[in-house]
């Protein structure tokens, strides 16, 4: 009974609050992943690569089932050519992350500080690692917020953009945020950083999820015509992160097969979540 009351309470909230809570949940799971540092000093690189591959699979499936498909359905319901808003949004999303990638200092897992990307900086290696994960947590949060806003707008007669679909997306992203928290905290711990600081750096990488989810929800609620474009935008941003960072990082250490298997499993998990809950 209590679970039903909580569910009813959540469904009755304003979509911006729903997006904020979902984004906060994504942040919490990042922190839980980072908290593994309190129980272990290191995890195998094979495990981390499988986890990063899993995260990539989640994001690919989410982009298709949770974002691009609703975008095309909405465009059709609005009398637009169904693939146009999704394509325009997708390209703009990818370009936006590319620009951020070129200017925001960050460092991918497993690389030396000399391989840091973005503008030159004197930031510590730990900060650069956090920024790399933070960069792709922003489109994840936006995706969650946009979908909650889309559900509240109610302009999709096919029912592909629903609160349950948004919840499914938030659950999928939360699942893949757990290993991302570990991907920051565990390498730092292995380099001699204290447990507390390693955890703090790990959880900080997910702190952008709540505000970016709120921004996504607010944007589409106040400017409803951008909805199909916004869904495509979030998808493009996520796919850019997958292709530019997650997949290359997961296969850099030579664990190609296990990383690929992780991607396949992640894709299936997100597909099942979206179809069964959405």
Rosetta silent file (secondary structure, phi, psi, omega in degrees, C-alpha in Angstrom):
SEQUENCE: XXXXXXXXXXXXXXXXXXXXXXXXXXXXXXXXXXXXXXXXXXXXXXXXXXXXXXXXXXXXXXXXXXXXXXXXXXXXXXXXXXXXXXXXXXXXXXXXXXXXXXXXXXXXXXXXXXXXXXXXXXXXXXXXXXXXXXXXXXXXXXXXXXXXXXXXXXXXXXXXXXXXXXXXXXXXXXXXXXXXXXXXXXXXXXXXXXXXXXXXXXXXXXXXXXXXXXXXXXXXXXXXXXXXXXXXXXXXXXXXXXXXXXXXXXXXXXXXXXXXXXXXXXXXXXXXXXXXXX
SCORE:     score description
SCORE:     0.000 S_00000001
   1 L     0.000  -42.960 -179.316    0.000    0.000    0.000 S_00000001
   2 H   -62.931  -39.452  178.211    2.793    2.405    0.893 S_00000001
   3 H   -61.368  -38.949  178.229    4.506    1.752   -2.454 S_00000001
   4 H   -66.071  -37.874  179.068    1.263    2.614   -4.244 S_00000001
   5 H   -65.731  -41.356  178.510    0.957    5.839   -2.260 S_00000001
   6 H   -64.425  -43.022  179.105    4.510    6.826   -3.167 S_00000001
   7 H   -62.257  -44.368  179.454    3.866    6.040   -6.830 S_00000001
   8 H   -63.073  -41.493  178.240    0.642    8.060   -6.813 S_00000001
   9 H   -60.186  -43.397 -178.758    2.436   10.955   -5.116 S_00000001
  10 H   -65.109  -43.527 -177.609    5.151   10.910   -7.785 S_00000001
  11 H   -66.776  -23.262 -179.413    2.683   10.792  -10.685 S_00000001
  12 L   -87.806   -7.646  179.949    0.828   13.798   -9.270 S_00000001
  13 L   -70.815  156.970  171.957    3.943   15.963   -9.082 S_00000001
  14 L   -63.138  143.314 -177.094    4.685   18.727  -11.566 S_00000001
  15 H   -58.002  -28.540  177.708    6.888   17.331  -14.370 S_00000001
  16 H   -66.464  -40.444  176.606    9.768   19.624  -13.411 S_00000001
  17 H   -68.121  -37.636  176.240    9.790   18.083   -9.936 S_00000001
  18 H   -60.069  -44.833  179.760    9.539   14.621  -11.483 S_00000001
  19 H   -63.233  -41.151  179.779   12.564   15.413  -13.636 S_00000001
  20 H   -63.108  -44.410 -179.840   14.474   16.754  -10.629 S_00000001
  21 H   -64.789  -43.441  179.015   13.782   13.637   -8.563 S_00000001
  22 H   -63.115  -42.621  178.177   14.721   11.347  -11.465 S_00000001
  23 H   -64.092  -37.684  177.536   17.921   13.326  -12.064 S_00000001
  24 H   -65.655  -38.775  177.520   18.745   13.152   -8.360 S_00000001
  25 H   -61.728  -40.086  177.005   18.241    9.392   -8.426 S_00000001
  26 H   -62.723  -38.858  178.027   20.738    9.189  -11.315 S_00000001
  27 H   -65.526  -43.252 -178.553   23.192   11.213   -9.226 S_00000001
  28 H   -60.750  -42.914 -179.343   22.686    8.950   -6.209 S_00000001
  29 H   -67.164  -31.093  173.302   23.468    5.817   -8.197 S_00000001
  30 H   -62.293  -42.781  178.014   26.657    7.469   -9.452 S_00000001
  31 H   -64.473  -37.349  178.295   27.546    8.059   -5.806 S_00000001
  32 H   -64.541  -39.674  176.705   26.748    4.446   -4.925 S_00000001
  33 H   -64.037  -42.471  178.643   29.116    3.284   -7.642 S_00000001
  34 H   -64.797  -29.239 -177.123   31.807    5.635   -6.354 S_00000001
  35 H   -69.573  -13.167  176.338   31.210    4.316   -2.802 S_00000001
  36 H   -58.342  -22.985 -179.418   32.591    0.917   -3.827 S_00000001
  37 H   -61.949  -21.166  179.069   35.953    2.536   -3.123 S_00000001
  38 H   -78.049  -16.252 -178.831   35.246    2.110    0.606 S_00000001
  39 L  -109.886  -20.540 -179.987   35.140   -1.679    0.249 S_00000001
  40 L  -135.936  149.684  176.640   37.787   -2.290   -2.427 S_00000001
  41 L   -87.768  -29.227  178.489   41.091   -0.700   -3.341 S_00000001
  42 L  -157.553  157.809  172.310   40.814   -1.655   -7.005 S_00000001
  43 L  -123.611  157.641 -176.790   38.709   -3.540   -9.516 S_00000001
  44 L   -67.141  149.118  177.435   40.000   -5.298  -12.608 S_00000001
  45 H   -63.911  -31.788  177.569   40.290   -3.345  -15.831 S_00000001
  46 H   -60.535  -42.045  179.515   38.265   -6.105  -17.500 S_00000001
  47 H   -64.642  -44.795  179.767   35.356   -5.362  -15.182 S_00000001
  48 H   -62.262  -40.736  179.785   35.588   -1.624  -15.802 S_00000001
  49 H   -66.149  -40.162  176.705   35.703   -2.151  -19.568 S_00000001
  50 H   -63.364  -39.650 -179.563   32.673   -4.457  -19.429 S_00000001
  51 H   -67.208  -40.476  177.700   30.865   -1.845  -17.314 S_00000001
  52 H   -67.165  -38.328  174.784   31.693    0.968  -19.726 S_00000001
  53 H   -62.405  -40.746  177.200   30.520   -1.194  -22.621 S_00000001
  54 H   -59.538  -45.005  178.972   27.311   -1.852  -20.683 S_00000001
  55 H   -61.155  -39.388  178.418   26.831    1.902  -20.216 S_00000001
  56 H   -62.954  -42.759  178.873   27.311    2.399  -23.955 S_00000001
  57 H   -61.894  -41.602  177.340   24.638   -0.208  -24.725 S_00000001
  58 H   -58.559  -47.077 -175.228   22.195    1.479  -22.340 S_00000001
  59 H   -69.465  -36.216  177.827   22.734    4.856  -23.997 S_00000001
  60 H   -64.313  -48.981 -179.529   22.402    3.509  -27.549 S_00000001
  61 H   -63.437  -40.818  179.209   19.113    1.751  -26.763 S_00000001
  62 H   -62.157  -39.412  179.829   17.809    4.763  -24.838 S_00000001
  63 H   -62.520  -37.588 -178.246   18.582    7.017  -27.786 S_00000001
  64 H   -77.975  -59.743 -169.995   16.565    4.796  -30.127 S_00000001
  65 H   -77.896  -35.757 -174.206   13.593    3.621  -28.066 S_00000001
  66 H   -93.729  -20.550 -172.609   13.199    6.503  -25.590 S_00000001
  67 H  -121.410  -57.629 -175.651   14.165    9.500  -27.727 S_00000001
  68 H   -69.335  -42.116  178.907   14.278    9.071  -31.505 S_00000001
  69 H   -61.830  -49.531  175.810   11.145    6.947  -31.801 S_00000001
  70 H   -60.798  -35.178  179.256    8.990    9.376  -29.742 S_00000001
  71 H   -59.702  -45.465 -178.815   10.506   12.290  -31.690 S_00000001
  72 H   -69.317  -37.599  178.492    9.358   10.813  -34.997 S_00000001
  73 H   -65.069  -41.085  178.758    5.925    9.911  -33.640 S_00000001
  74 H   -64.815  -44.512 -180.000    5.432   13.451  -32.335 S_00000001
  75 H   -58.006  -42.413  179.177    6.554   15.011  -35.607 S_00000001
  76 H   -63.670  -41.054 -179.652    4.028   12.903  -37.478 S_00000001
  77 H   -67.958  -23.796  179.079    1.245   13.897  -35.076 S_00000001
  78 L   -90.826    2.895  178.754    2.137   17.566  -35.638 S_00000001
  79 L    81.650   16.954  179.256    1.893   17.177  -39.404 S_00000001
  80 L   -97.293  163.001  172.065    5.658   17.377  -39.972 S_00000001
  81 L   -66.437  121.344 -164.201    7.843   15.043  -42.001 S_00000001
  82 H   -59.997  -31.227 -175.944    8.560   12.529  -39.263 S_00000001
  83 H   -89.156  -12.155 -174.297   12.324   12.201  -39.719 S_00000001
  84 H   -67.427  -54.878  179.421   13.133   15.914  -40.114 S_00000001
  85 H   -59.943  -40.540 -179.936   12.956   17.125  -36.462 S_00000001
  86 H   -62.175  -41.838 -178.691   14.731   13.989  -35.214 S_00000001
  87 H   -68.577  -45.715  179.504   17.538   14.427  -37.744 S_00000001
  88 H   -61.965  -47.698  179.391   17.985   18.155  -37.133 S_00000001
  89 H   -61.427  -42.038 -178.970   17.920   17.687  -33.365 S_00000001
  90 H   -59.724  -46.808 -179.448   20.287   14.715  -33.564 S_00000001
  91 H   -65.290  -43.736  179.385   22.889   16.670  -35.531 S_00000001
  92 H   -63.453  -39.325  178.428   22.621   19.725  -33.271 S_00000001
  93 H   -62.680  -44.790  179.053   22.992   17.558  -30.158 S_00000001
  94 H   -64.444  -41.774 -179.588   26.123   15.884  -31.496 S_00000001
  95 H   -64.972  -38.985  179.553   27.616   19.239  -32.568 S_00000001
  96 H   -61.506  -45.675  178.973   26.949   20.774  -29.157 S_00000001
  97 H   -68.819  -33.311  176.703   28.806   18.012  -27.339 S_00000001
  98 H   -61.995  -42.685  179.039   31.595   18.180  -29.926 S_00000001
  99 H   -64.575  -45.120  177.769   32.058   21.880  -29.176 S_00000001
 100 H   -60.928  -40.414 -179.760   32.034   21.220  -25.425 S_00000001
 101 H   -62.519  -33.416 -177.801   34.486   18.372  -25.975 S_00000001
 102 H   -76.852  -25.226 -173.581   36.853   20.703  -27.806 S_00000001
 103 H  -112.243  -29.724 -178.397   36.890   23.385  -25.112 S_00000001
 104 L   -81.681  123.068  179.393   36.168   21.766  -21.720 S_00000001
 105 L   -64.221  131.378  178.922   39.349   20.256  -20.223 S_00000001
 106 E  -161.349  162.524 -177.058   38.897   16.514  -19.568 S_00000001
 107 L  -138.226  127.610  179.707   40.777   13.225  -19.530 S_00000001
 108 L   -79.536  151.284 -178.544   39.509    9.803  -20.558 S_00000001
 109 L   -56.004  135.806  174.625   40.045    6.765  -18.358 S_00000001
 110 L    88.069    0.515 -179.640   43.354    4.950  -18.807 S_00000001
 111 L  -107.624  155.896  176.568   45.238    7.854  -20.398 S_00000001
 112 L   -76.383  162.910 -177.933   48.088    9.939  -19.029 S_00000001
 113 H   -61.068  -26.628  178.988   47.508   13.574  -18.130 S_00000001
 114 H   -64.618  -19.659 -178.328   49.391   14.601  -21.285 S_00000001
 115 H   -92.350    9.964  179.847   46.496   13.162  -23.324 S_00000001
 116 L   -59.759  142.882 -179.728   43.950   15.535  -21.773 S_00000001
 117 E  -104.740  170.536 -178.273   41.569   17.131  -24.278 S_00000001
 118 L    86.704 -170.546 -179.852   40.065   20.610  -24.400 S_00000001
 119 L   -65.739  149.965 -179.349   41.847   23.855  -23.586 S_00000001
 120 L   -65.445  140.059 -177.175   45.146   23.560  -21.742 S_00000001
 121 L  -151.816  163.680  176.029   44.828   23.769  -17.975 S_00000001
 122 L  -100.987   14.981  178.905   46.710   23.077  -14.756 S_00000001
 123 L   -58.048  151.502  178.055   43.811   21.107  -13.301 S_00000001
 124 L   -70.792  158.638  179.538   44.699   17.942  -11.432 S_00000001
 125 H   -56.691  -40.603 -179.016   44.315   14.543  -13.118 S_00000001
 126 H   -60.780  -42.681 -179.698   41.417   13.700  -10.787 S_00000001
 127 H   -64.962  -39.270  179.705   39.505   16.820  -11.829 S_00000001
 128 H   -65.704  -38.046  177.002   40.073   16.054  -15.498 S_00000001
 129 H   -64.484  -42.406  178.357   38.720   12.500  -15.045 S_00000001
 130 H   -60.923  -42.719 -177.849   35.618   13.867  -13.324 S_00000001
 131 H   -63.751  -33.414  179.387   35.050   16.333  -16.151 S_00000001
 132 H   -62.972  -45.294  179.084   35.130   13.538  -18.739 S_00000001
 133 H   -71.065  -38.339 -179.518   32.261   11.678  -17.019 S_00000001
 134 H   -60.259  -39.158 -179.448   30.444   14.932  -16.233 S_00000001
 135 H   -56.394  -39.757 -178.490   30.399   15.896  -19.911 S_00000001
 136 H   -94.806   -2.635  169.825   28.291   12.892  -20.836 S_00000001
 137 H   -78.291  -23.581  179.083   26.107   13.060  -17.741 S_00000001
 138 H   -63.609  -52.475  177.305   24.726   16.354  -19.041 S_00000001
 139 H   -63.361  -29.533  176.495   22.985   14.853  -22.119 S_00000001
 140 H   -63.817  -46.505  178.353   21.750   11.981  -19.936 S_00000001
 141 H   -63.927  -42.712  177.063   20.080   14.428  -17.558 S_00000001
 142 H   -58.819  -42.174 -179.358   18.685   16.447  -20.446 S_00000001
 143 H   -60.499  -44.158  178.930   17.228   13.290  -21.969 S_00000001
 144 H   -62.477  -47.661 -178.882   15.412   12.414  -18.748 S_00000001
 145 H   -63.727  -42.792  179.830   14.057   15.945  -18.331 S_00000001
 146 H   -61.434  -39.675 -178.053   12.961   16.270  -21.951 S_00000001
 147 H   -70.898  -36.902  174.273   11.034   13.009  -21.760 S_00000001
 148 H   -64.609  -40.721  177.222    9.215   14.019  -18.560 S_00000001
 149 H   -64.874  -39.559  179.217    8.355   17.331  -20.223 S_00000001
 150 H   -63.715  -40.511  179.029    7.192   15.528  -23.351 S_00000001
 151 H   -63.663  -39.391 -178.604    4.926   13.264  -21.297 S_00000001
 152 H   -71.799  -30.752 -177.773    3.378   16.253  -19.548 S_00000001
 153 H   -66.819  -32.006  174.854    2.811   18.129  -22.815 S_00000001
 154 L    64.173   33.334 -179.995    0.498   15.366  -24.024 S_00000001
 155 L  -102.922    8.614 -178.521    0.871   16.068  -27.747 S_00000001
 156 L  -105.847   94.845 -175.791    1.884   12.508  -28.639 S_00000001
 157 L   -66.547  -17.005  179.871   -1.300   10.574  -29.461 S_00000001
 158 L   -79.447  -15.587  177.194    0.651    7.341  -29.975 S_00000001
 159 L    77.510   19.828  179.186    1.632    7.269  -26.312 S_00000001
 160 L   -78.047  -27.307  178.247    5.356    6.669  -26.864 S_00000001
 161 L  -104.141   93.704 -178.321    6.320    9.605  -24.615 S_00000001
 162 L  -124.773  167.928  176.897    4.755    8.787  -21.232 S_00000001
 163 H   -61.379  -38.521  179.052    5.746    9.226  -17.609 S_00000001
 164 H   -64.967  -37.303  176.704    6.442    5.484  -17.447 S_00000001
 165 H   -64.197  -40.141  177.750    8.715    5.785  -20.491 S_00000001
 166 H   -64.934  -40.276  177.741   10.555    8.631  -18.729 S_00000001
 167 H   -64.011  -41.813  178.433   10.853    6.504  -15.584 S_00000001
 168 H   -59.893  -41.822  178.811   12.210    3.606  -17.650 S_00000001
 169 H   -63.889  -44.476  179.879   14.827    5.935  -19.142 S_00000001
 170 H   -62.318  -39.209  178.026   15.793    7.238  -15.695 S_00000001
 171 H   -64.402  -45.276  179.860   16.155    3.670  -14.389 S_00000001
 172 H   -60.975  -44.839  179.417   18.313    2.675  -17.352 S_00000001
 173 H   -67.181  -36.692  177.613   20.582    5.688  -16.964 S_00000001
 174 H   -63.147  -40.524  178.764   20.791    5.111  -13.207 S_00000001
 175 H   -60.375  -44.124 -177.691   21.908    1.519  -13.788 S_00000001
 176 H   -80.139  -13.632  176.123   24.706    2.603  -16.086 S_00000001
 177 H   -74.515  -24.359  179.144   25.717    5.475  -13.776 S_00000001
 178 H   -58.835  -54.339  177.803   26.756    2.964  -11.111 S_00000001
 179 H   -66.627  -25.289  178.106   29.794    1.700  -13.044 S_00000001
 180 H   -67.471  -36.936  175.202   30.570    5.239  -14.170 S_00000001
 181 H   -61.664  -42.414  176.837   30.982    6.268  -10.533 S_00000001
 182 H   -64.281  -36.716 -176.719   33.396    3.371  -10.086 S_00000001
 183 H   -63.748  -19.928  175.764   35.226    4.325  -13.290 S_00000001
 184 H   -94.857  -50.269 -171.715   36.257    7.584  -11.609 S_00000001
 185 H   -71.772  -41.228 -174.532   36.780    6.590   -7.963 S_00000001
 186 H   -67.279  -45.202  176.347   38.539    3.223   -8.334 S_00000001
 187 H   -60.526  -37.416  178.842   41.405    4.352  -10.632 S_00000001
 188 H   -65.015  -42.187  177.496   42.028    7.309   -8.328 S_00000001
 189 H   -62.115  -39.594  178.554   42.163    5.039   -5.308 S_00000001
 190 H   -64.253  -23.570  178.801   44.582    2.791   -7.166 S_00000001
 191 L   -89.600    2.684  176.365   46.839    5.812   -7.675 S_00000001
 192 L   100.602    1.714  176.046   46.974    6.465   -3.925 S_00000001
 193 L   -69.464  145.484 -177.902   44.227    9.071   -3.517 S_00000001
 194 L   -61.956  156.887  179.858   42.371    8.705   -0.213 S_00000001
 195 H   -58.045  -44.792 -176.600   39.108    6.762   -0.117 S_00000001
 196 H   -63.788  -45.999 -179.610   37.083    9.857    0.788 S_00000001
 197 H   -66.789  -38.075  177.745   38.534   12.022   -1.968 S_00000001
 198 H   -61.440  -44.670  177.247   38.190    9.214   -4.510 S_00000001
 199 H   -62.592  -44.462 -176.271   34.518    8.820   -3.556 S_00000001
 200 H   -62.828  -42.592  177.238   33.945   12.567   -3.632 S_00000001
 201 H   -63.084  -40.714 -178.977   35.418   12.907   -7.127 S_00000001
 202 H   -63.371  -46.577 -178.329   33.324    9.955   -8.307 S_00000001
 203 H   -72.453  -27.212  178.995   30.000   11.251   -7.034 S_00000001
 204 H   -64.021  -26.763 -179.482   30.714   14.774   -8.258 S_00000001
 205 L   -64.874  -20.573 -179.458   30.679   13.485  -11.837 S_00000001
 206 L  -101.452    1.901 -174.174   26.939   12.860  -11.491 S_00000001
 207 L   -67.635  -18.570 -179.361   25.981   16.120   -9.787 S_00000001
 208 H   -79.265  -11.270 -177.639   24.959   17.667  -13.117 S_00000001
 209 H   -60.065  -50.242 -179.664   22.121   15.165  -13.594 S_00000001
 210 H   -60.535  -51.332 -179.466   19.454   16.982  -11.488 S_00000001
 211 H   -64.563  -37.281 -179.736   19.962   20.496  -12.928 S_00000001
 212 H   -69.579  -32.642  175.468   20.272   19.272  -16.514 S_00000001
 213 H   -65.266  -42.034  178.549   17.087   17.204  -16.106 S_00000001
 214 H   -63.496  -44.225  179.413   15.258   20.285  -14.816 S_00000001
 215 H   -59.581  -43.384  179.287   16.554   22.393  -17.720 S_00000001
 216 H   -61.609  -44.497 -179.548   15.338   19.790  -20.207 S_00000001
 217 H   -66.543  -44.840 -178.958   11.862   19.618  -18.676 S_00000001
 218 H   -62.947  -42.742 -177.458   11.469   23.390  -18.366 S_00000001
 219 H   -58.685  -49.144 -175.308   12.624   23.986  -21.943 S_00000001
 220 H   -76.802  -24.539  177.806   10.092   21.682  -23.575 S_00000001
 221 H   -70.803  -37.591 -177.222    7.232   22.720  -21.291 S_00000001
 222 H   -87.896  -22.141  179.382    7.613   26.383  -22.167 S_00000001
 223 L  -129.417   72.105 -173.700    8.454   25.871  -25.841 S_00000001
 224 H   -57.948  -33.154  179.245    6.369   22.857  -26.830 S_00000001
 225 H   -60.462  -18.808 -179.064    7.071   23.090  -30.589 S_00000001
 226 H   -85.112   -1.818 -174.381   10.715   22.150  -29.906 S_00000001
 227 H   -50.533  -56.237 -178.729    9.727   18.808  -28.347 S_00000001
 228 H   -63.311  -31.604  176.872   10.545   16.498  -31.273 S_00000001
 229 H   -70.502  -39.586 -178.910   13.744   18.458  -31.903 S_00000001
 230 H   -64.979  -38.664  177.127   14.709   18.310  -28.223 S_00000001
 231 H   -63.776  -43.946  176.257   14.297   14.534  -28.128 S_00000001
 232 H   -63.922  -37.346  178.255   16.519   14.216  -31.192 S_00000001
 233 H   -59.354  -48.946 -179.617   19.014   16.643  -29.608 S_00000001
 234 H   -61.684  -40.184  179.181   19.343   14.497  -26.488 S_00000001
 235 H   -63.701  -45.273  179.651   19.786   11.379  -28.633 S_00000001
 236 H   -61.807  -40.687  179.001   22.514   12.994  -30.751 S_00000001
 237 H   -63.832  -42.267 -178.630   24.375   14.182  -27.661 S_00000001
 238 H   -68.294  -42.672 -179.501   24.255   10.716  -26.107 S_00000001
 239 H   -65.537  -36.836  176.878   25.368    8.884  -29.247 S_00000001
 240 H   -59.224  -45.268  179.609   28.300   11.279  -29.661 S_00000001
 241 H   -61.134  -42.599 -179.613   29.443   10.416  -26.128 S_00000001
 242 H   -60.505  -49.120 -174.143   29.088    6.693  -26.828 S_00000001
 243 H   -76.167  -36.514 -175.730   31.109    6.745  -30.050 S_00000001
 244 H   -82.678  -31.577 -173.277   33.704    9.324  -28.996 S_00000001
 245 H  -122.043  -59.106 -168.849   34.324    8.167  -25.421 S_00000001
 246 H   -62.130  -52.374 -177.345   32.621    5.095  -23.995 S_00000001
 247 H   -65.816  -48.170  177.750   33.308    2.519  -26.708 S_00000001
 248 H   -59.380  -41.258 -179.895   36.923    3.591  -27.427 S_00000001
 249 H   -64.652  -40.694 -177.428   37.705    3.723  -23.685 S_00000001
 250 H   -67.938  -20.989 -176.584   36.163    0.322  -23.024 S_00000001
 251 H  -110.554    2.671 -175.659   38.307   -1.279  -25.741 S_00000001
 252 L   -67.398  -32.377 -176.241   41.553    0.611  -25.224 S_00000001
 253 L   -87.795    6.706  177.233   43.057   -1.979  -22.861 S_00000001
 254 L    92.113    2.538 -179.978   42.499   -4.845  -25.285 S_00000001
 255 L   -89.526   54.035 -172.185   39.364   -6.252  -23.639 S_00000001
 256 H   -60.658  -49.131 -174.685   37.458   -6.003  -26.904 S_00000001
 257 H   -65.197  -45.434 -176.789   35.233   -9.056  -26.579 S_00000001
 258 H   -69.929  -34.275  177.442   34.117   -8.488  -22.998 S_00000001
 259 H   -67.887  -40.403  178.704   33.479   -4.785  -23.644 S_00000001
 260 H   -65.794  -40.993  177.153   31.417   -5.635  -26.725 S_00000001
 261 H   -61.853  -39.553  176.766   29.436   -8.225  -24.763 S_00000001
 262 H   -61.136  -39.506  178.349   28.775   -5.569  -22.118 S_00000001
 263 H   -62.838  -44.360 -179.168   27.429   -3.252  -24.833 S_00000001
 264 H   -63.415  -44.639  179.703   25.072   -5.935  -26.135 S_00000001
 265 H   -63.880  -43.492  179.095   23.781   -6.735  -22.634 S_00000001
 266 H   -60.608  -42.381  178.191   23.312   -3.040  -21.847 S_00000001
 267 H   -60.350  -46.201 -178.388   21.355   -2.510  -25.059 S_00000001
 268 H   -63.906  -40.987  179.608   19.059   -5.461  -24.255 S_00000001
 269 H   -60.211  -47.670 -178.144   18.495   -4.284  -20.662 S_00000001
 270 H   -68.218  -37.252  179.409   17.454   -0.792  -21.790 S_00000001
 271 H   -63.402  -44.218  179.017   15.306   -2.140  -24.624 S_00000001
 272 H   -64.545  -43.423  178.396   13.450   -4.435  -22.230 S_00000001
 273 H   -58.887  -47.591 -176.265   13.005   -1.625  -19.695 S_00000001
 274 H   -67.172  -42.595 -178.446   11.621    0.768  -22.275 S_00000001
 275 H   -70.940  -40.665 -176.111    9.271   -1.719  -23.919 S_00000001
 276 H   -77.513  -35.477 -179.575    7.996   -3.243  -20.673 S_00000001
 277 H   -96.569  -35.138 -175.730    7.617   -0.002  -18.703 S_00000001
 278 L   -78.690    0.000    0.000    7.172    2.561  -21.485 S_00000001
